[in-house]
Amino acid sequence: MPNFIKSTWAYIAQRTWLSLTLAIAALFSAFLAGGAGLFVLGHKDDIKSYIKTEFLTKKANPYADQLYFEWSTIETGLLSMDRADIRLGDTVNITSGGAIDSIGSTVLYVSASGHIAMVDITDGEIKYSPVRVPMDFEQLQSGIFADQPTFNNRWYRVHDIMIQPDSTPDKATLYVSHHIFVPDSSEICVVISKTLLDTRNNDIQVASDDWEEIYRVRDCISMEEFDWHYFGLESGGTMLMLDDENMLMTVGDFGLQWELHAEDRVGRQYDNDYAKILKIHVDTGESEIYASGVRNAQGLIFDNEGRIWEAEHGPQGGDEINLIVRDADYGWPNVSLGMHYGRPRRPMHTNPVQGRHEGGVRPVMAFMPSIGISALATIPANPLAFELWEGDLLATSLRAQSLFHLRRHGDDLLYAEQIEMGTRLRDVHILDNGWIALLGGHDQTLILLKDVPANKKDVSEPVAIAGYTAVNALEADFLPKLGSTTEGRDLFRQNCARCHDVHGRQKIGPALDGVINRPVGTLENYAYSEELERAGGKWTKSKLNKFLKDPEIMYPDTTMYLDYYPLDSRKRKLIIDYLSDIE
């Protein structure tokens, strides 16, 4: 074959192969594009939601004024519901606590440090009031409390809030239960303060900075007597309007029974407010004991038939839900279904039958292990949402990080359905539109729940909230005013001061001042476990770190336990560094 024919044939073959390859590539590209197009059409709502909530919010200035909060679906036994987590701002920092209430579509939030915020769900705006709860928070944190290494400043806080409509149109009264410090006597008291709200157009504004104290608990806690050890987390403080003139407020035992070893002050027989539910006249402040024997009640609510339900933190095990009857005694501190804190388990020496509630009115329901139960709410009759839960109770939990749906039948609770939320929940409230509002996310997040049809296809529009420029400015102004502190000291106060002292006093655990390089198990007048007594050696930083990581592995018979306060490696290091600086 002549060369020019060969060349021509090769050229044609090469071009044909190239064209075929290009054609196949074009067909494949068209297939991919078509599939992508069909995917986009089938998931346009998901993509739209992602762009708004994930892409735009995260790629934009993190301090943008308006943020979008996406809904996610939660399945329960009877219904499906959507959840959105709305940022409230870091106005607490070192303190836990706070509460929520609402009027119309506006949620009122009071932080543990006394800041007051309004979150309007309909208009999509968050605003903080210049008015603060009168508790001198910054001054005390940066001054008096900062100089007391044994004082757990995390437990000085706001407990509860309650909005009560006023006889005057467009007005309401805000009640706040909170701690207050009395410099002359170095005492900390729980008080109820009130101020006026302007509620026109279903909005909420704090009308003035004029606060009136309507009640102060009898026998406040002396800081000098207890060497600045304070268990304010056991103060109770939840409120419920009983009638037009009177409210109920729970008062805890402030740790007097066990932690502060002042057992002769707690009980029905003592003429004080400890471990009681009080009836308080809102105008005169006159009080009387409504019920007694409650340890640390943080839930108090009416059901739809007018019964009063209470939720309280028990000891190690035995968180309770009680049906409250006037003049009844619910047993604390004499009986409980739980036992004393610590490992190995220690019996309640006041309880005649361990693990039994043989005395006082028994709880309707208890939780074992303890869930860290906090607030209660009732799904109303003929609700606008959550119809399948009508008349039931809701309970929030701190330790279990869950919402509990409690099926109610008259005076009984038939079951507790645990709905895991993945964050500590402190308060719960039913909004006017039937939605459920929760205070969670380390008390800095408003969680909204709404019920939705099962197997729904449409994605709810994200919740858009504006106003964060002012919130960020508030944080930048507030946090530096808390004074200089070390994170290690704060972590010690929060996690260790319940059982340990740094001034040589033996508590549940041995004193820890000078612990670094101290021989193990040798402090006088402290009853160590057998293994610690014969352990030998010294507490070096590395040995203490290993012990704090898992005490029972190192010394199996130790009474030290960290179930409630697990410490990661960073926290352990900061605490150990703090202890190494204390002689």
C-alpha positions in Angstrom: 0.0 0.0 0.0 1.4 3.4 -0.9 2.6 5.5 1.9 0.1 8.3 1.2 -2.8 5.8 1.6 -1.4 4.5 4.9 -1.0 8.0 6.1 -4.5 8.9 5.1 -6.0 5.8 6.7 -4.1 6.5 10.0 -5.3 10.1 10.0 -8.9 9.0 9.6 -8.7 6.3 12.3 -7.1 8.8 14.7 -9.8 11.4 14.1 -12.6 8.8 14.5 -11.2 7.5 17.8 -10.9 11.1 19.0 -14.4 11.9 18.0 -15.7 8.7 19.6 -13.9 9.5 22.9 -15.2 13.1 22.9 -18.8 11.8 22.2 -18.6 9.3 25.1 -17.2 12.0 27.4 -20.0 14.4 26.4 -22.7 11.7 27.0 -21.2 10.9 30.5 -21.0 14.6 31.4 -24.6 15.1 30.3 -25.6 12.1 32.5 -23.8 13.6 35.5 -25.3 17.0 34.9 -28.8 15.5 34.6 -28.4 13.5 37.8 -27.1 16.6 39.6 -30.0 18.5 38.3 -32.5 15.9 39.5 -30.7 15.8 42.9 -31.0 19.6 43.2 -34.7 19.6 42.3 -35.4 16.8 44.8 -33.4 18.4 47.6 -33.8 22.1 46.9 -35.2 22.9 50.4 -32.3 21.1 52.1 -29.8 22.9 50.0 -31.5 26.3 50.6 -31.5 25.6 54.3 -27.8 24.6 54.2 -26.8 27.8 52.3 -28.7 29.9 54.8 -27.7 28.2 58.1 -24.4 26.5 57.5 -22.6 28.3 54.7 -23.7 31.9 55.0 -23.6 32.0 58.8 -20.3 30.3 59.1 -18.6 32.0 56.2 -19.9 35.4 57.2 -18.5 37.6 60.0 -18.9 35.4 63.2 -20.0 38.6 64.9 -22.7 39.4 62.3 -25.8 41.1 63.7 -28.3 38.5 62.3 -27.8 34.8 62.7 -29.8 31.8 61.4 -30.6 28.8 63.5 -31.6 25.6 61.7 -34.3 23.2 62.7 -33.5 19.5 63.3 -36.0 16.7 63.8 -36.3 14.6 67.0 -38.5 11.5 67.1 -40.3 10.5 70.3 -42.6 7.7 71.1 -45.8 9.5 70.2 -44.8 12.4 68.0 -42.1 14.1 65.9 -40.8 17.6 66.8 -38.4 20.1 65.4 -35.7 21.8 67.5 -33.8 25.1 67.0 -31.0 26.3 69.4 -30.8 30.1 69.7 -27.7 31.7 71.1 -28.3 34.0 74.1 -24.8 35.2 74.6 -21.9 34.6 77.0 -23.3 36.9 79.8 -22.7 34.3 82.5 -19.1 33.1 82.0 -18.3 31.7 85.5 -21.7 31.2 86.9 -24.5 28.7 86.2 -28.2 29.4 86.7 -30.9 31.7 85.3 -34.4 31.1 84.1 -37.0 31.9 81.4 -40.6 33.0 81.1 -42.7 34.6 78.3 -45.5 36.9 77.2 -46.9 36.5 73.7 -44.1 35.5 71.3 -41.4 37.1 73.5 -39.2 35.0 75.8 -37.8 36.8 78.8 -34.4 35.4 79.9 -32.6 36.4 83.1 -29.0 35.1 83.2 -27.4 33.8 86.3 -25.5 37.0 86.6 -28.6 39.2 86.5 -28.7 40.3 82.9 -32.2 40.6 81.4 -32.8 39.7 77.7 -35.9 39.7 75.5 -36.0 37.3 72.5 -38.9 38.1 70.2 -39.5 34.9 68.1 -42.0 36.5 65.7 -40.0 39.7 64.9 -36.7 37.8 65.1 -34.8 40.0 67.5 -32.8 39.7 70.7 -32.4 42.7 73.0 -30.7 43.1 76.4 -32.1 45.6 78.9 -29.8 48.1 80.7 -31.6 47.1 83.9 -30.0 44.4 86.0 -31.2 42.3 88.9 -29.9 44.0 92.1 -27.3 41.4 93.2 -24.0 43.4 92.8 -22.6 40.6 90.7 -19.5 42.2 89.1 -18.5 44.0 92.3 -18.6 40.8 94.4 -17.0 38.6 91.8 -14.0 41.0 91.3 -13.7 42.0 94.9 -15.0 40.1 97.9 -15.4 36.7 96.3 -12.2 36.8 94.4 -10.2 36.9 97.7 -11.8 33.7 99.1 -10.2 30.6 97.6 -12.8 28.3 99.2 -15.8 30.2 97.9 -17.5 28.6 94.8 -18.5 31.7 93.0 -20.3 29.6 90.3 -23.1 29.1 92.8 -23.9 32.8 93.5 -26.7 33.3 91.0 -30.3 34.0 89.9 -32.5 31.0 90.6 -35.9 31.6 89.0 -38.2 34.2 87.4 -41.9 34.6 87.2 -44.0 37.1 85.2 -47.4 38.0 86.7 -49.9 40.2 84.7 -50.8 43.4 86.5 -54.2 44.9 87.1 -53.1 47.8 85.0 -53.4 47.2 81.3 -50.1 46.6 79.4 -48.3 46.1 82.7 -46.9 43.1 84.5 -44.7 42.3 87.5 -41.4 40.5 87.2 -40.4 38.4 90.2 -36.8 37.2 90.5 -35.4 34.9 93.2 -31.7 35.4 93.6 -28.7 35.5 96.0 -27.7 38.7 97.7 -24.6 39.4 99.8 -24.8 41.3 103.1 -21.4 43.0 103.8 -22.0 43.9 107.4 -22.6 40.3 108.5 -20.8 38.5 105.6 -24.0 36.6 104.9 -25.5 35.3 101.7 -29.3 35.3 101.5 -31.9 34.2 99.0 -34.3 37.0 98.3 -37.3 37.7 96.0 -37.1 41.1 94.2 -39.7 42.5 91.9 -40.0 45.3 89.3 -42.5 46.4 86.6 -42.6 45.3 83.0 -44.2 47.2 80.0 -46.0 44.5 78.0 -47.7 46.5 75.2 -48.3 44.7 71.9 -47.2 41.4 73.5 -43.7 42.8 73.8 -41.7 43.0 77.0 -39.7 45.9 78.3 -38.4 46.5 81.8 -40.2 49.6 82.8 -37.8 50.9 85.4 -34.7 50.2 87.5 -36.7 50.4 90.7 -36.6 47.0 92.5 -38.5 46.1 95.6 -37.4 43.2 97.8 -40.5 41.4 99.0 -39.0 38.5 100.9 -35.7 37.4 102.4 -35.2 33.9 103.8 -34.8 33.6 107.6 -31.3 32.6 108.9 -29.1 33.5 106.0 -25.8 31.6 105.6 -22.8 33.1 107.4 -19.7 33.0 105.3 -17.4 33.6 108.3 -19.0 30.7 110.2 -18.4 28.2 107.4 -15.0 29.7 106.3 -16.5 30.8 103.0 -17.8 27.4 101.9 -21.1 28.0 100.3 -23.5 25.5 98.6 -25.7 28.0 96.8 -26.6 25.3 94.2 -28.8 23.8 96.9 -30.8 26.9 97.6 -34.0 25.9 95.7 -35.6 29.2 94.8 -38.3 28.2 92.3 -41.6 30.2 92.5 -45.2 29.5 91.6 -48.2 31.9 91.9 -50.6 30.3 94.2 -53.5 32.8 93.9 -53.9 36.6 93.3 -52.1 37.6 96.5 -49.8 34.7 97.4 -46.9 32.8 95.8 -45.0 29.6 96.8 -41.3 29.5 96.9 -39.0 26.5 97.6 -36.0 26.9 99.9 -33.3 24.2 99.9 -31.0 23.1 102.7 -28.0 25.1 101.4 -25.7 22.0 102.1 -26.2 22.4 105.8 -27.3 18.7 106.3 -24.2 17.1 104.8 -21.6 19.4 103.3 -21.5 22.0 106.0 -22.2 19.6 108.9 -24.8 21.7 110.5 -27.5 19.0 110.7 -29.2 20.5 113.7 -30.7 23.3 111.6 -32.6 21.3 108.9 -35.9 19.6 109.4 -39.6 20.2 110.0 -39.0 20.7 113.7 -36.8 23.8 113.2 -38.3 27.3 113.0 -36.5 28.4 109.8 -37.0 28.3 106.1 -34.5 25.5 105.3 -35.9 22.6 103.2 -39.4 24.1 103.1 -41.9 25.3 100.6 -43.1 28.8 101.7 -46.3 30.7 101.1 -45.5 34.4 100.7 -47.9 37.3 100.4 -46.6 39.3 97.4 -47.5 42.7 98.9 -46.7 42.4 102.6 -44.0 39.7 102.4 -45.6 37.8 105.3 -44.7 34.1 105.0 -45.8 30.8 106.5 -44.6 27.2 105.9 -46.8 25.5 103.3 -44.9 22.1 103.2 -41.6 20.8 104.5 -39.1 18.0 104.0 -37.9 19.0 100.5 -34.1 18.9 99.8 -33.5 21.2 96.8 -36.6 21.7 94.9 -36.2 23.4 91.5 -39.5 22.4 89.8 -42.9 23.6 91.0 -46.0 23.7 88.7 -49.8 23.4 88.6 -51.4 20.6 86.5 -54.6 21.3 84.5 -56.7 20.2 87.5 -55.0 22.4 90.0 -52.7 19.9 91.7 -49.2 21.1 92.6 -46.2 19.1 91.4 -42.7 19.5 92.7 -39.3 18.2 91.5 -36.2 18.1 93.7 -32.6 16.9 93.6 -32.2 13.9 95.9 -28.8 12.7 97.3 -26.9 10.0 95.4 -30.0 8.5 93.7 -33.5 9.5 94.6 -34.3 12.6 92.6 -38.0 13.0 93.3 -41.3 14.2 91.9 -43.9 14.9 94.6 -47.5 15.8 94.7 -47.6 18.7 97.1 -50.3 18.9 99.8 -50.4 21.7 102.4 -48.8 21.0 105.7 -47.3 17.7 104.5 -43.8 16.5 105.4 -41.8 14.9 102.5 -39.2 13.4 104.6 -35.9 15.3 104.1 -33.5 15.1 105.9 -34.6 12.0 107.7 -35.5 9.7 104.8 -34.7 9.4 101.1 -34.6 6.7 98.4 -31.0 7.6 97.8 -27.8 7.4 99.8 -25.0 9.7 100.9 -22.6 10.9 98.2 -19.3 9.0 97.9 -17.8 5.6 97.1 -18.0 3.0 98.5 -21.7 3.9 99.1 -22.3 5.4 102.4 -25.7 5.1 104.2 -27.8 8.0 105.3 -27.4 7.7 109.1 -30.8 9.4 109.6 -32.7 6.9 107.4 -33.9 3.8 109.3 -34.1 1.6 106.2 -31.5 2.4 103.6 -32.9 2.8 100.1 -36.4 3.1 101.4 -38.7 6.1 102.1 -40.1 4.9 105.4 -41.4 8.2 106.7 -43.0 11.3 105.4 -45.0 11.5 102.2 -43.5 9.2 99.6 -42.7 10.6 96.1 -44.9 9.8 93.2 -41.8 9.0 91.1 -38.1 8.9 91.7 -35.1 8.5 89.4 -32.3 6.1 90.0 -29.6 7.0 89.2 -30.2 10.7 89.7 -30.8 12.7 86.6 -30.1 16.1 88.1 -33.8 17.0 87.7 -34.5 20.7 87.5 -37.7 22.5 86.2 -41.3 21.3 85.4 -44.0 22.3 83.0 -47.5 21.2 82.1 -48.9 20.7 78.6 -52.2 22.6 78.9 -55.7 21.4 78.1 -56.6 21.8 74.4 -53.0 22.7 73.5 -52.1 24.5 70.3 -49.2 22.0 69.9 -48.2 18.6 71.3 -51.8 17.4 71.4 -50.7 13.8 72.1 -49.0 15.1 75.3 -52.1 17.0 76.6 -52.1 17.2 80.4 -48.7 15.6 80.8 -45.7 16.9 82.7 -42.3 17.8 81.3 -39.2 17.7 83.4 -35.7 19.0 82.5 -32.5 17.5 83.7 -29.0 18.7 84.1 -26.9 15.5 84.6 -28.9 13.3 82.1 -29.0 16.2 79.6 -32.5 15.2 78.6 -36.1 16.3 78.5 -38.4 13.8 80.2 -42.0 13.4 79.1 -44.0 12.2 82.1 -47.3 10.5 81.2 -49.8 11.7 83.9 -53.1 10.0 84.9 -54.7 11.9 87.7 -52.4 11.7 90.8 -50.2 9.1 89.1 -47.3 9.2 86.7 -47.4 6.2 84.4 -44.0 6.4 82.7 -41.1 8.7 82.1 -40.0 9.0 78.4 -36.4 10.2 78.2 -35.7 12.5 75.2 -31.9 13.0 74.9 -31.0 16.6 74.1 -27.2 16.5 74.4 -26.9 19.5 76.7 -27.8 20.4 80.3 -31.3 21.7 80.6 -32.2 24.1 83.5 -35.6 25.5 82.7 -38.8 24.7 80.6 -41.7 26.9 79.7 -44.7 26.5 77.4 -45.1 29.5 75.0 -48.5 31.0 74.0 -48.3 29.3 70.5 -47.9 25.9 72.2 -44.2 25.5 71.5 -41.8 24.3 74.3 -39.0 26.6 75.3 -35.9 25.2 77.2 -33.0 27.0 78.8 -29.9 24.8 78.0 -26.5 24.9 76.5 -24.7 25.8 79.7 -27.6 28.3 80.4 -26.7 30.3 77.4 -29.0 28.8 74.8 -32.8 29.1 74.2 -34.0 25.8 72.7 -37.3 25.9 70.8 -39.4 22.7 70.2 -42.4 22.5 67.9 -44.3 19.4 67.0 -44.5 18.5 63.3 -46.4 15.9 61.2 -44.6 12.5 61.1 -42.5 11.9 58.0 -42.8 15.5 56.9 -41.0 16.5 53.7 -40.8 20.2 53.9 -37.9 21.7 55.8 -38.8 24.5 58.2 -37.3 27.9 57.5 -34.4 28.7 59.9 -35.1 31.0 62.8 -33.5 34.4 62.0 -32.5 36.5 65.0 -31.0 39.9 64.8 -29.4 42.1 67.5 -26.2 40.3 68.1 -24.0 43.4 67.5 -25.3 44.7 70.8 -25.0 41.3 72.5 -21.4 41.1 71.5 -20.7 44.6 72.8 -22.3 43.7 76.1 -20.1 40.6 76.5 -17.0 42.6 75.7 -17.9 45.2 78.3 -19.1 42.7 81.0 -16.5 39.9 81.1 -13.5 42.1 81.9 -15.3 43.5 84.9 -15.2 40.2 86.7 -11.7 40.8 87.8 -8.5 38.7 87.3 -8.7 35.1 88.3 -7.0 31.9 87.5 -8.9 29.2 85.6 -7.3 26.6 87.9 -8.8 28.1 91.0 -12.2 28.4 89.4 -12.1 24.8 88.3 -11.1 23.8 91.8 -14.0 25.7 93.3 -16.4 24.2 90.8 -15.2 20.6 90.9 -13.3 20.0 94.2 -14.4 22.5 96.9 -17.5 20.5 97.6 -15.3 17.9 99.4 -11.9 19.5 99.8 -10.5 22.6 101.6 -7.3 24.5 101.0 -6.9 26.0 104.5 -6.1 22.8 106.4 -9.6 21.8 107.3 -10.7 18.2 106.8 -14.1 17.9 105.0 -15.5 14.9 103.2 -12.0 14.7 101.7 -8.6 15.7 103.1 -7.3 19.3 102.9 -5.3 19.9 99.8 -3.1 22.8 100.7 0.5 21.6 100.4 -0.6 18.3 98.7 2.2 18.4 96.1 5.2 16.4 97.5 3.2 15.4 100.6 3.4 11.7 101.6 0.3 9.8 100.4 -2.3 9.1 103.1 -0.6 10.7 106.0 -2.7 13.7 107.2 -3.6 13.4 110.8 -7.2 13.3 111.9 -8.4 12.1 108.5 -9.7 8.5 107.9 -8.1 7.3 104.7 -8.9 4.1 103.0 -6.6 1.2 103.8 -4.9 1.3 100.4 -4.1 5.0 100.7 -2.8 4.5 104.2 -0.3 1.9 103.1 0.4 3.3 99.6 3.7 5.1 100.4 5.4 7.6 98.2 4.5 11.2 97.6 1.9 13.1 95.7 3.8 14.3 92.7 2.1 16.2 89.9 2.1 13.1 87.6 0.8 10.8 90.4 -2.0 13.3 91.2 -2.9 13.5 87.5 -3.1 9.8 87.2 -5.3 9.6 90.4 -7.7 12.3 89.2 -8.1 10.6 85.8 -9.6 7.5 87.5 -9.2 7.3 91.3 -10.7 3.8 91.5 -8.2 2.3 89.2 -5.3 3.6 91.2 -6.8 2.9 94.6 -9.9 0.7 94.3 -11.2 1.2 97.8 -11.0 5.0 97.7 -14.0 7.1 98.6 -13.0 9.6 95.9 -15.3 9.5 92.9 -15.8 11.7 89.8 -19.0 10.4 88.3 -20.6 13.9 88.6 -17.5 15.9 87.8 -15.3 14.1 85.2 -12.1 16.0 84.5 -10.3 16.0 81.1 -6.5 16.3 80.9 -6.6 20.1 80.5 -8.8 20.6 83.6 -6.6 18.2 85.6 -3.5 20.1 84.7 -5.0 23.5 85.6 -6.2 22.2 89.0 -2.9 20.6 89.8 -1.0 23.8 88.8 -3.3 25.7 91.1 -2.7 23.3 94.0 1.1 23.4 93.5 1.0 27.2 94.2 -0.7 26.7 97.6 1.6 26.0 100.5 
